[in-house]
Amino acid sequence: MVTLEEISQLLYGAGKEAPGWQSTQDELIALAANAFPGKAFCVVKQWILIDLTVNPAEKEKLSRLGLLPATLFAHEIVLDSRGRFQPGMWVRSNFGVSFTEGCMFETNNTVYLLLGPGLRKEASIGAAFSMKAG
């Protein structure tokens, strides 16, 4: 069972600082459009890249599915290309499939564009996926 302390540490505790994209939002969007043409994107700030603590069997299963043992949480959505999320909302992604240039976290459906600095942390699958909207 996931504790409130685990979730609190994940959301607000210390982590390893990560730079994300340090130039303009428009340049980041252009970079993503080049790398992932036609794919939905979501520009986020105050983000946390979560490396999931998994056992070898879980890691193997994710690998067979083409997934990384990682997910993304962002405290603030800046822009969603498909209008699924409103600016200012928070978001937690599904499992990642790639992490490119230190600023683009790709899932099967969306590329999350990491604007400005964020954090990298470790958490259990249970803690990371316990956060659900609604």
Backbone as JSON Lines, residues from 0, in Angstrom:
{"i":0,"aa":"M","n":[0.84,-1.19,0.0],"ca":[0.0,0.0,0.0],"c":[0.89,1.25,0.0]}
{"i":1,"aa":"V","n":[0.51,2.22,-0.79],"ca":[1.25,3.48,-0.91],"c":[0.86,4.4,0.24]}
{"i":2,"aa":"T","n":[1.86,5.01,0.86],"ca":[1.58,5.91,1.98],"c":[1.53,7.36,1.5]}
{"i":3,"aa":"L","n":[0.89,8.18,2.3],"ca":[0.84,9.61,2.03],"c":[2.25,10.2,2.04]}
{"i":4,"aa":"E","n":[3.11,9.69,2.9],"ca":[4.5,10.14,2.97],"c":[5.23,9.9,1.65]}
{"i":5,"aa":"E","n":[5.03,8.72,1.04],"ca":[5.66,8.41,-0.25],"c":[5.22,9.4,-1.32]}
{"i":6,"aa":"I","n":[3.94,9.67,-1.39],"ca":[3.41,10.58,-2.4],"c":[3.9,12.0,-2.13]}
{"i":7,"aa":"S","n":[3.91,12.4,-0.87],"ca":[4.4,13.74,-0.51],"c":[5.87,13.91,-0.9]}
{"i":8,"aa":"Q","n":[6.69,12.91,-0.63],"ca":[8.1,12.97,-1.01],"c":[8.26,13.03,-2.53]}
{"i":9,"aa":"L","n":[7.44,12.27,-3.23],"ca":[7.51,12.28,-4.69],"c":[7.16,13.65,-5.24]}
{"i":10,"aa":"L","n":[6.11,14.24,-4.74],"ca":[5.66,15.53,-5.26],"c":[6.49,16.72,-4.77]}
{"i":11,"aa":"Y","n":[6.92,16.68,-3.52],"ca":[7.51,17.88,-2.93],"c":[8.89,17.68,-2.32]}
{"i":12,"aa":"G","n":[9.39,16.46,-2.28],"ca":[10.7,16.19,-1.7],"c":[11.83,16.54,-2.65]}
{"i":13,"aa":"A","n":[13.03,16.4,-2.15],"ca":[14.23,16.71,-2.94],"c":[14.41,15.68,-4.06]}
{"i":14,"aa":"G","n":[15.09,16.1,-5.1],"ca":[15.42,15.23,-6.22],"c":[16.66,15.77,-6.91]}
{"i":15,"aa":"K","n":[17.1,15.07,-7.92],"ca":[18.25,15.52,-8.7],"c":[17.78,16.57,-9.7]}
{"i":16,"aa":"E","n":[18.4,17.73,-9.68],"ca":[18.0,18.8,-10.6],"c":[18.33,18.42,-12.04]}
{"i":17,"aa":"A","n":[17.4,18.75,-12.93],"ca":[17.57,18.49,-14.36],"c":[17.21,19.77,-15.11]}
{"i":18,"aa":"P","n":[17.99,20.15,-16.14],"ca":[17.8,21.46,-16.76],"c":[16.57,21.6,-17.65]}
{"i":19,"aa":"G","n":[16.13,20.54,-18.33],"ca":[15.04,20.71,-19.29],"c":[15.46,21.65,-20.41]}
{"i":20,"aa":"W","n":[14.49,22.21,-21.12],"ca":[14.74,23.12,-22.23],"c":[14.98,24.52,-21.69]}
{"i":21,"aa":"Q","n":[16.07,25.15,-22.11],"ca":[16.45,26.44,-21.56],"c":[16.23,27.61,-22.53]}
{"i":22,"aa":"S","n":[15.67,27.36,-23.69],"ca":[15.44,28.45,-24.64],"c":[13.93,28.73,-24.7]}
{"i":23,"aa":"T","n":[13.44,29.22,-25.84],"ca":[12.03,29.62,-25.91],"c":[11.1,28.44,-26.14]}
{"i":24,"aa":"Q","n":[9.87,28.63,-25.74],"ca":[8.82,27.63,-25.94],"c":[8.64,27.33,-27.43]}
{"i":25,"aa":"D","n":[8.65,28.36,-28.25],"ca":[8.46,28.16,-29.7],"c":[9.58,27.31,-30.3]}
{"i":26,"aa":"E","n":[10.8,27.52,-29.84],"ca":[11.92,26.7,-30.34],"c":[11.77,25.25,-29.9]}
{"i":27,"aa":"L","n":[11.3,25.03,-28.7],"ca":[11.08,23.67,-28.21],"c":[9.98,22.97,-29.01]}
{"i":28,"aa":"I","n":[8.92,23.67,-29.3],"ca":[7.82,23.11,-30.1],"c":[8.32,22.77,-31.5]}
{"i":29,"aa":"A","n":[9.13,23.63,-32.09],"ca":[9.69,23.38,-33.42],"c":[10.59,22.15,-33.4]}
{"i":30,"aa":"L","n":[11.4,22.01,-32.37],"ca":[12.27,20.84,-32.22],"c":[11.44,19.56,-32.15]}
{"i":31,"aa":"A","n":[10.38,19.59,-31.37],"ca":[9.51,18.41,-31.23],"c":[8.78,18.1,-32.53]}
{"i":32,"aa":"A","n":[8.33,19.12,-33.24],"ca":[7.63,18.91,-34.51],"c":[8.55,18.23,-35.52]}
{"i":33,"aa":"N","n":[9.82,18.58,-35.47],"ca":[10.82,17.96,-36.34],"c":[11.08,16.51,-35.95]}
{"i":34,"aa":"A","n":[11.22,16.27,-34.66],"ca":[11.55,14.93,-34.15],"c":[10.35,13.99,-34.16]}
{"i":35,"aa":"F","n":[9.15,14.52,-33.94],"ca":[7.93,13.71,-33.82],"c":[6.81,14.33,-34.65]}
{"i":36,"aa":"P","n":[6.96,14.34,-35.99],"ca":[5.95,15.02,-36.83],"c":[4.55,14.44,-36.64]}
{"i":37,"aa":"G","n":[3.59,15.34,-36.41],"ca":[2.2,14.96,-36.3],"c":[1.79,14.4,-34.94]}
{"i":38,"aa":"K","n":[2.73,14.19,-34.04],"ca":[2.41,13.62,-32.73],"c":[1.94,14.72,-31.79]}
{"i":39,"aa":"A","n":[0.94,14.4,-30.97],"ca":[0.44,15.36,-29.98],"c":[1.57,15.72,-29.02]}
{"i":40,"aa":"F","n":[1.57,16.98,-28.56],"ca":[2.56,17.4,-27.59],"c":[1.91,18.17,-26.47]}
{"i":41,"aa":"C","n":[2.6,18.2,-25.35],"ca":[2.12,18.92,-24.18],"c":[3.33,19.6,-23.54]}
{"i":42,"aa":"V","n":[3.33,20.93,-23.53],"ca":[4.41,21.7,-22.92],"c":[4.12,21.8,-21.42]}
{"i":43,"aa":"V","n":[5.12,21.43,-20.6],"ca":[4.93,21.43,-19.15],"c":[6.08,22.14,-18.45]}
{"i":44,"aa":"K","n":[5.78,22.66,-17.24],"ca":[6.78,23.27,-16.37],"c":[6.67,22.6,-14.99]}
{"i":45,"aa":"Q","n":[7.67,22.86,-14.17],"ca":[7.7,22.29,-12.81],"c":[7.47,20.77,-12.88]}
{"i":46,"aa":"W","n":[8.3,20.11,-13.64],"ca":[8.12,18.7,-13.94],"c":[9.04,17.82,-13.11]}
{"i":47,"aa":"I","n":[8.64,16.55,-12.99],"ca":[9.42,15.54,-12.3],"c":[9.48,14.31,-13.2]}
{"i":48,"aa":"L","n":[10.67,13.95,-13.64],"ca":[10.86,12.71,-14.37],"c":[11.05,11.62,-13.32]}
{"i":49,"aa":"I","n":[10.17,10.63,-13.33],"ca":[10.16,9.6,-12.29],"c":[10.73,8.3,-12.85]}
{"i":50,"aa":"D","n":[11.89,7.92,-12.32],"ca":[12.46,6.61,-12.64],"c":[11.81,5.61,-11.7]}
{"i":51,"aa":"L","n":[11.12,4.65,-12.27],"ca":[10.36,3.7,-11.48],"c":[11.24,2.57,-10.96]}
{"i":52,"aa":"T","n":[11.1,2.28,-9.69],"ca":[11.83,1.16,-9.11],"c":[11.04,-0.11,-9.43]}
{"i":53,"aa":"V","n":[11.65,-0.94,-10.25],"ca":[10.99,-2.17,-10.7],"c":[11.93,-3.35,-10.47]}
{"i":54,"aa":"N","n":[11.34,-4.53,-10.3],"ca":[12.16,-5.73,-10.18],"c":[12.54,-6.22,-11.57]}
{"i":55,"aa":"P","n":[13.47,-7.16,-11.68],"ca":[13.9,-7.62,-13.0],"c":[12.77,-8.15,-13.89]}
{"i":56,"aa":"A","n":[11.8,-8.83,-13.33],"ca":[10.68,-9.36,-14.12],"c":[9.82,-8.21,-14.68]}
{"i":57,"aa":"E","n":[9.58,-7.18,-13.86],"ca":[8.8,-6.03,-14.32],"c":[9.57,-5.27,-15.4]}
{"i":58,"aa":"K","n":[10.87,-5.13,-15.19],"ca":[11.7,-4.44,-16.19],"c":[11.68,-5.18,-17.52]}
{"i":59,"aa":"E","n":[11.78,-6.5,-17.48],"ca":[11.73,-7.31,-18.69],"c":[10.39,-7.17,-19.4]}
{"i":60,"aa":"K","n":[9.31,-7.2,-18.64],"ca":[7.97,-7.06,-19.23],"c":[7.82,-5.7,-19.92]}
{"i":61,"aa":"L","n":[8.25,-4.63,-19.24],"ca":[8.18,-3.3,-19.84],"c":[9.02,-3.24,-21.11]}
{"i":62,"aa":"S","n":[10.21,-3.81,-21.05],"ca":[11.11,-3.82,-22.21],"c":[10.47,-4.54,-23.39]}
{"i":63,"aa":"R","n":[9.83,-5.68,-23.15],"ca":[9.15,-6.43,-24.22],"c":[8.05,-5.6,-24.86]}
{"i":64,"aa":"L","n":[7.43,-4.73,-24.06],"ca":[6.35,-3.88,-24.56],"c":[6.88,-2.58,-25.17]}
{"i":65,"aa":"G","n":[8.2,-2.4,-25.17],"ca":[8.8,-1.18,-25.72],"c":[8.64,0.02,-24.82]}
{"i":66,"aa":"L","n":[8.51,-0.22,-23.51],"ca":[8.29,0.86,-22.56],"c":[9.48,1.03,-21.63]}
{"i":67,"aa":"L","n":[9.69,2.26,-21.2],"ca":[10.73,2.56,-20.21],"c":[10.15,2.43,-18.81]}
{"i":68,"aa":"P","n":[10.97,2.09,-17.83],"ca":[10.49,2.12,-16.45],"c":[10.53,3.56,-15.92]}
{"i":69,"aa":"A","n":[9.75,4.41,-16.56],"ca":[9.74,5.84,-16.22],"c":[8.39,6.45,-16.59]}
{"i":70,"aa":"T","n":[8.03,7.48,-15.86],"ca":[6.83,8.25,-16.14],"c":[7.15,9.72,-15.82]}
{"i":71,"aa":"L","n":[6.24,10.6,-16.13],"ca":[6.46,12.03,-15.93],"c":[5.29,12.61,-15.16]}
{"i":72,"aa":"F","n":[5.59,13.46,-14.2],"ca":[4.57,14.24,-13.51],"c":[4.93,15.69,-13.72]}
{"i":73,"aa":"A","n":[3.95,16.53,-14.04],"ca":[4.18,17.97,-14.16],"c":[3.15,18.71,-13.34]}
{"i":74,"aa":"H","n":[3.63,19.64,-12.54],"ca":[2.75,20.47,-11.72],"c":[1.96,21.46,-12.56]}
{"i":75,"aa":"E","n":[2.48,21.81,-13.75],"ca":[1.82,22.85,-14.56],"c":[1.88,22.57,-16.05]}
{"i":76,"aa":"I","n":[0.72,22.46,-16.66],"ca":[0.61,22.38,-18.11],"c":[0.63,23.81,-18.65]}
{"i":77,"aa":"V","n":[1.44,24.04,-19.66],"ca":[1.52,25.35,-20.3],"c":[0.64,25.35,-21.55]}
{"i":78,"aa":"L","n":[0.75,24.28,-22.36],"ca":[0.02,24.2,-23.63],"c":[-0.13,22.75,-24.04]}
{"i":79,"aa":"D","n":[-1.33,22.37,-24.42],"ca":[-1.57,21.03,-24.97],"c":[-2.03,21.19,-26.41]}
{"i":80,"aa":"S","n":[-1.32,20.55,-27.34],"ca":[-1.59,20.75,-28.77],"c":[-2.97,20.28,-29.2]}
{"i":81,"aa":"R","n":[-3.55,19.35,-28.46],"ca":[-4.86,18.81,-28.83],"c":[-5.98,19.31,-27.91]}
{"i":82,"aa":"G","n":[-5.65,20.22,-26.99],"ca":[-6.68,20.78,-26.12],"c":[-7.25,19.8,-25.1]}
{"i":83,"aa":"R","n":[-6.53,18.72,-24.82],"ca":[-7.02,17.73,-23.84],"c":[-6.92,18.26,-22.42]}
{"i":84,"aa":"F","n":[-5.9,19.08,-22.17],"ca":[-5.63,19.61,-20.84],"c":[-5.61,21.12,-20.89]}
{"i":85,"aa":"Q","n":[-6.12,21.76,-19.86],"ca":[-6.13,23.22,-19.78],"c":[-4.84,23.72,-19.13]}
{"i":86,"aa":"P","n":[-4.35,24.9,-19.55],"ca":[-3.17,25.48,-18.91],"c":[-3.39,25.61,-17.4]}
{"i":87,"aa":"G","n":[-2.33,25.33,-16.65],"ca":[-2.4,25.42,-15.2],"c":[-2.73,24.11,-14.52]}
{"i":88,"aa":"M","n":[-3.3,23.14,-15.25],"ca":[-3.6,21.83,-14.67],"c":[-2.31,21.05,-14.47]}
{"i":89,"aa":"W","n":[-2.39,19.97,-13.7],"ca":[-1.26,19.06,-13.56],"c":[-1.51,17.84,-14.45]}
{"i":90,"aa":"V","n":[-0.45,17.08,-14.7],"ca":[-0.59,15.88,-15.52],"c":[0.43,14.84,-15.09]}
{"i":91,"aa":"R","n":[0.03,13.58,-15.18],"ca":[0.94,12.46,-15.0],"c":[0.83,11.6,-16.24]}
{"i":92,"aa":"S","n":[1.93,11.3,-16.87],"ca":[1.93,10.54,-18.12],"c":[1.79,9.05,-17.85]}
{"i":93,"aa":"N","n":[1.65,8.31,-18.93],"ca":[1.78,6.86,-18.89],"c":[3.27,6.53,-18.93]}
{"i":94,"aa":"F","n":[3.62,5.26,-19.06],"ca":[5.02,4.86,-19.2],"c":[5.62,5.54,-20.42]}
{"i":95,"aa":"G","n":[6.89,5.9,-20.32],"ca":[7.6,6.5,-21.45],"c":[8.04,5.46,-22.46]}
{"i":96,"aa":"V","n":[8.29,5.94,-23.68],"ca":[8.89,5.09,-24.72],"c":[10.25,5.65,-25.15]}
{"i":97,"aa":"S","n":[10.48,6.95,-24.91],"ca":[11.8,7.54,-25.17],"c":[11.95,8.83,-24.38]}
{"i":98,"aa":"F","n":[13.21,9.19,-24.15],"ca":[13.55,10.46,-23.5],"c":[14.67,11.05,-24.33]}
{"i":99,"aa":"T","n":[14.37,12.15,-25.03],"ca":[15.25,12.69,-26.05],"c":[15.71,14.1,-25.69]}
{"i":100,"aa":"E","n":[16.98,14.38,-25.97],"ca":[17.55,15.72,-25.83],"c":[17.46,16.27,-24.41]}
{"i":101,"aa":"G","n":[17.08,15.45,-23.44],"ca":[16.92,15.93,-22.07],"c":[15.73,16.83,-21.86]}
{"i":102,"aa":"C","n":[14.85,16.91,-22.9],"ca":[13.71,17.82,-22.78],"c":[12.44,17.3,-23.46]}
{"i":103,"aa":"M","n":[12.47,16.09,-24.01],"ca":[11.27,15.54,-24.66],"c":[11.04,14.12,-24.15]}
{"i":104,"aa":"F","n":[9.97,13.95,-23.37],"ca":[9.61,12.65,-22.82],"c":[8.42,12.13,-23.63]}
{"i":105,"aa":"E","n":[8.66,11.07,-24.36],"ca":[7.64,10.53,-25.27],"c":[6.92,9.34,-24.64]}
{"i":106,"aa":"T","n":[5.59,9.34,-24.76],"ca":[4.77,8.17,-24.44],"c":[4.18,7.68,-25.76]}
{"i":107,"aa":"N","n":[3.37,6.65,-25.72],"ca":[2.77,6.15,-26.96],"c":[1.93,7.21,-27.67]}
{"i":108,"aa":"N","n":[1.29,8.1,-26.91],"ca":[0.35,9.05,-27.51],"c":[0.82,10.5,-27.55]}
{"i":109,"aa":"T","n":[1.78,10.86,-26.72],"ca":[2.11,12.27,-26.51],"c":[3.61,12.45,-26.3]}
{"i":110,"aa":"V","n":[4.11,13.61,-26.73],"ca":[5.47,14.02,-26.37],"c":[5.33,15.17,-25.37]}
{"i":111,"aa":"Y","n":[5.87,14.96,-24.18],"ca":[5.85,15.99,-23.15],"c":[7.12,16.81,-23.3]}
{"i":112,"aa":"L","n":[6.94,18.11,-23.49],"ca":[8.05,19.03,-23.72],"c":[8.38,19.72,-22.4]}
{"i":113,"aa":"L","n":[9.58,19.45,-21.89],"ca":[9.97,19.87,-20.55],"c":[10.61,21.25,-20.6]}
{"i":114,"aa":"L","n":[9.81,22.26,-20.32],"ca":[10.22,23.65,-20.4],"c":[10.85,24.08,-19.08]}
{"i":115,"aa":"G","n":[12.09,24.48,-19.13],"ca":[12.77,24.94,-17.93],"c":[13.17,23.79,-17.01]}
{"i":116,"aa":"P","n":[13.7,24.15,-15.84],"ca":[14.24,23.14,-14.95],"c":[13.17,22.27,-14.31]}
{"i":117,"aa":"G","n":[13.59,21.07,-13.96],"ca":[12.73,20.12,-13.27],"c":[13.57,19.25,-12.37]}
{"i":118,"aa":"L","n":[13.0,18.13,-11.97],"ca":[13.68,17.2,-11.08],"c":[13.6,15.79,-11.63]}
{"i":119,"aa":"R","n":[14.55,14.98,-11.22],"ca":[14.53,13.55,-11.52],"c":[14.52,12.83,-10.18]}
{"i":120,"aa":"K","n":[13.56,11.9,-10.0],"ca":[13.4,11.19,-8.74],"c":[13.11,9.72,-9.02]}
{"i":121,"aa":"E","n":[13.24,8.91,-7.99],"ca":[12.85,7.51,-8.05],"c":[11.6,7.32,-7.21]}
{"i":122,"aa":"A","n":[10.74,6.4,-7.67],"ca":[9.53,6.07,-6.91],"c":[9.04,4.7,-7.34]}
{"i":123,"aa":"S","n":[8.23,4.11,-6.5],"ca":[7.61,2.83,-6.84],"c":[6.53,3.07,-7.89]}
{"i":124,"aa":"I","n":[6.19,2.02,-8.61],"ca":[5.09,2.11,-9.58],"c":[3.81,2.53,-8.86]}
{"i":125,"aa":"G","n":[3.58,1.95,-7.68],"ca":[2.38,2.27,-6.91],"c":[2.27,3.74,-6.57]}
{"i":126,"aa":"A","n":[3.38,4.33,-6.11],"ca":[3.36,5.75,-5.74],"c":[3.16,6.62,-6.98]}
{"i":127,"aa":"A","n":[3.9,6.33,-8.03],"ca":[3.83,7.16,-9.25],"c":[2.45,7.13,-9.89]}
{"i":128,"aa":"F","n":[1.84,5.95,-9.93],"ca":[0.57,5.82,-10.62],"c":[-0.65,5.97,-9.69]}
{"i":129,"aa":"S","n":[-0.4,6.34,-8.43],"ca":[-1.52,6.57,-7.51],"c":[-2.18,7.91,-7.77]}
{"i":130,"aa":"M","n":[-1.49,8.79,-8.47],"ca":[-2.03,10.12,-8.77],"c":[-2.91,10.05,-10.02]}
{"i":131,"aa":"K","n":[-4.18,10.31,-9.83],"ca":[-5.13,10.28,-10.94],"c":[-6.02,11.49,-10.87]}
{"i":132,"aa":"A","n":[-6.28,12.09,-12.01],"ca":[-7.19,13.23,-12.07],"c":[-8.62,12.74,-11.9]}
{"i":133,"aa":"G","n":[-9.45,13.58,-11.3],"ca":[-10.88,13.27,-11.18],"c":[-11.11,12.34,-10.07]}
